[in-house]
Amino acid sequence: MEHTYQYAWIIPFVPLPVPLLIGLGLLLFPSATKKLRRVWAFNSVFLLTIVMILSINLSIQQISSSSIYQYVWSWIITTDFSLELGYLIDPLTSIMLILITTVGILVLIYSDNYMSHDQGYLRFFAYMSFFSTSMLGLVTSSNLIQIYIFWELVGMCSYLLIGFWFTRPVAANACQKAFVTNRVGDFGLLLGILGFYWITGTFEFRDMFEIVTNLIYNHEVNVLFVSFCAILLFAGAVAKSAQFPLHVWLPDAMEGPTPISALIHAATMVAAGIFLVARLLPLFIVIPYIMNIISFIGIITVLLGATLALAQKDIKRGLAYSTMSQLGYMMLALGMGSYRTALFHLITHAYSKALLFLGSGSVIHAMETIVGYSPEKSQNMVFMGGLTKHVPITKTAFLLGTLSLCGIPPLACFWSKDEILNDTWLYSSTFALIAWSTAGLTAFYMFRIYLLTFEGHLNVYFKNYNGKIDIPSISLWGKGNSKNINNSIWLLMNNNESIFLNKKKTYQIDDNVRQMRSSFITISHFGNKKFYSYPYESDNTMLFPIVVLFLFTLCVGSIGIPFNQEGMSLDILSKWLTPSINLLHPNSKNFMDWYEFGKDAIFSVSIAYFGIFIAFCLYKPVYSSFQNLDLINSFIKLRSKRNFGDKTVNIIYNWSDNRGYIDAFYATSLTGGVRAFAKLTEFFDKWVIDGITNGVGIITFFLGEGIKYVGGGRVSSYLLFYLFYLLVFLLSSYLLSIILFY
């Protein structure tokens, strides 16, 4: 076993050859490298698969032996300073390795088809492989300095991937926003690392934990300073995991390709913040009030993320705010000291959210066949609906992921979220009420996304030549509702217009047509040829990862289901985490009362079903028959108001649609404040600093100009000026003496 651990240091470096060789190939042999681009995708998947096999082997040994292995070697040695590098393999590391590799492999396979027509295909896989390397290095680091190095590399990779389509101004702004926001937290993290090194003299985790614990218990350190340093460390996790108030970058990160969104939200960047807090929990748990701060930030993020997701129109932004809320649940659990529960929810949420994001990517691909490449439309749920008949596999998988995130048994997130909800009652009744109500909000907004996307009619509508709004609805299987709208077919045009054709029946579209990449109907209208297409299911390369994640979502929750044995609950996850749990809570025993668990589960599931019921009442699909165009227009207006509310009246809608006004507050207070301060300093520099310099020059100039006329060469003039200056001097001296002495 120890022999296997000794070679674990290669794990972060296995995916590294791909970005290096791609960069070298594009530099030296660009044509050949581009022609063999599918080979690089295969190599990326193959190398990450090797890492996954090694990670599974290490995880099996962790579960069977409950051991922790650390290996370090010297890097910098001086008389006053020494720094070591190494790797640490413990339960937390092995769990993160499994998540990163399994989700990463599936995302890479998915990306091969999703990015197949993109000119940046090779650049994408180079970034992805380097992203995997950075994240693997982060979770295997044995000290804080090493974590910080890989922490910054993860941030750099996320910057490159979020701004992958950097020619689009929105994407360029999004990656800059993510980079700047994370720099705020990273600066705090660096200061916290230096602060604890000044206190303990070490960067190693175990040594630091032991020294800080002894110093606090023996009252040999300023607790206020230690708490401040701990808050700075936590600030890094707040930014990375999109916790309030540094969450503003997360929804804008959706401007990157969908596979990136899946990887960031499931197992890499946002998971890094949860990993850091879990890694440093033995340190936080001995510092007064820090755990309360962590749980407080967590519960605020839980509620804020859920409320901001309520009225989002962009499907990926809705899922992004969902991720923010679920990360808040994990942070809340860590703040309550529920180490096992937080990691359990990290695992179940990773697979469920990856399934939802890859499913949304499949939906976006389907919508692009209608509206063309336009994120404003292809990702907008206003233009969706009725996709069940067109993308049935994606619909089924998305529904399963939605049910899992809602906490419906026996799916993955039910087991982990229910444990968090139960733990909140033991910690704080106020937090419990917020967490349980947010569980209902989660069910509401997730089913809102599902219903608007897949149920009802296809809601792509454009203005026709008469200025009216049309709604097309046609099935790939020839079961459209043409009889319901005067036996008519509505076809979409690429210039945001529509054609109304009177027909007796709908087109029967066979399998060959469904496989066509381009639009398949050509109609001449006023002498112009227009091309049309309808949604179709994604290729097998994209469906395979979705199906695998479907199975993970069904089964992964079983690793945390407790099975009673002589009054003590045993499960794979608890056995896996035994060394870490014993480090946090020595001599702890995990008991499970199945009666209490079942009673609490009924309550939590009831709240979830209530949220689903409300969502169905407000967003249920409408299959009414329409006899004329006026009724269709009325239906569109009614549905639009019902789905997205009246912006002038609905306070909740305004709160969600405006992101809780937090971005506006930052724009006014921070951006506006910085600009105002810059203008003030510009004014001071221009009129005070430069004014003094320029004023001296101007005064000297005029003084010289005036004096030159005095020197006329006449002695009488000199005597006159001399007497005048003497008189002024004597008079001023006399007045000054009066003021001073009388």
Summary of the structure (lengths in Angstrom):
residues: 742
radius of gyration: 32.6
end to end distance: 99.4
largest distance: 123.2
contacts: 2550
relative contact order: 0.07
helix: 70%
strand: 7%
